[in-house]
Amino acid sequence: MVEPVSQNTSEDEPDRPDEERPTRASRRGRSGSKKFGKVNKKRSFWKELPILIVVALVLTILIQQFLAKVYMIPSGSMETTLHGCAGCTGDRILVDRITYDFTDPGPGDVVVFKGPPAWAGEIETPESSNIFVTGFRALGSLIGFAPPDERDFVKRIIAVGGQTVQCCDNNRVVVDGKALDEPYVHWEEGMAPTEKTFEPVKVPAGYVWVMGDNRNNSSDSRFQGGGGVNGAVPVDNIIGKARVIVLPPGRWGGVSDHNPQANAQPLALGAPAWQQGLPLGVGIAAAWPVVFLGRRMSSGVRKAVDRRR
């Protein structure tokens, strides 16, 4: 007799171990992993590129604002230490902005600073009415790939607050009665290699006296503001110290901070003009008695010789 087929097929299936039976949790895990994989899909490089550029620019601006900034040299006032000229590719220098938070500026330091109100700019930057050109120029200046603001200067510190500077002794600048040792001085070709004389100036406290290495082609403390005390630069105006030439590659190297006062030569201070004429006057006054006595002695000798004869 044929047995009837059971309607509950699950009861006829052989028992399977529990681990072989699919569970709702495992099914949810598989479906969840698919969804999770879709969420973690990598972005396209071209979509991430603008984000990377923006982040890089922000970091560059922050670094240059607080740590170090790149400046372009627009003029030849610091030749040959730093190269620059109108219409050419000037040096790009890295300026340390934190050094003077811990130390004071000293003689020989090459510094970038904001010109005081009495100073006139060494370069003229043509203004553009195009807002995009102006914006790109401002951005380029901010990251060091465009001419700086015309109020920014780069010079070498010659004297600091409390010191007296003047010129000249044998064509040398004098600070506190000592002639400076300045091996970095450059003389512009075609111009006389002579220092511009100026009267003694006592640098006010909190100020520095700056001059360009290209000594006869530099508008610096000797001339700016009419010269004298007006030519001195407030220490608070100093942006930072020039450390390294970063561009072009052929000019890579450190920026010399030779201290001109370290081996300065003491001077024999000159006397006033009337005192300088004293030796000549004494010589002329003494000449007459010497000649008179010489004649008397000569006459006496002759008489003595004649008597013996």
Sequence and secondary structure as in RCSB ss.txt:
>XXXX:A:sequence
MVEPVSQNTSEDEPDRPDEERPTRASRRGRSGSKKFGKVNKKRSFWKELPILIVVALVLTILIQQFLAKVYMIPS
GSMETTLHGCAGCTGDRILVDRITYDFTDPGPGDVVVFKGPPAWAGEIETPESSNIFVTGFRALGSLIGFAPPDE
RDFVKRIIAVGGQTVQCCDNNRVVVDGKALDEPYVHWEEGMAPTEKTFEPVKVPAGYVWVMGDNRNNSSDSRFQG
GGGVNGAVPVDNIIGKARVIVLPPGRWGGVSDHNPQANAQPLALGAPAWQQGLPLGVGIAAAWPVVFLGRRMSSG
VRKAVDRRR
>XXXX:A:secstr
      S HHHHS    GGGS  HHHHHHHHHHHHHHHHT    HHHHHHHHHHHHHHHHHHHHHHTEEEEE  S
STTTTTS   TTS   EEEEESSGGGTS   TT EEEEE  TT   SS     S HHHHHHHHHHHHTTSS   T
TEEEEEEEEETT EEEEEETTEEEETTEE   TT B  TTS      EEEEE  TTEEEEE SBTTS  STTTGG
GSGGGG EEGGGEEEEEEEEEESGGG EE     TTTT EE      HHHHTHHHHHHHHHHHHHHHHHHHHHHH
HHHHHHHH 
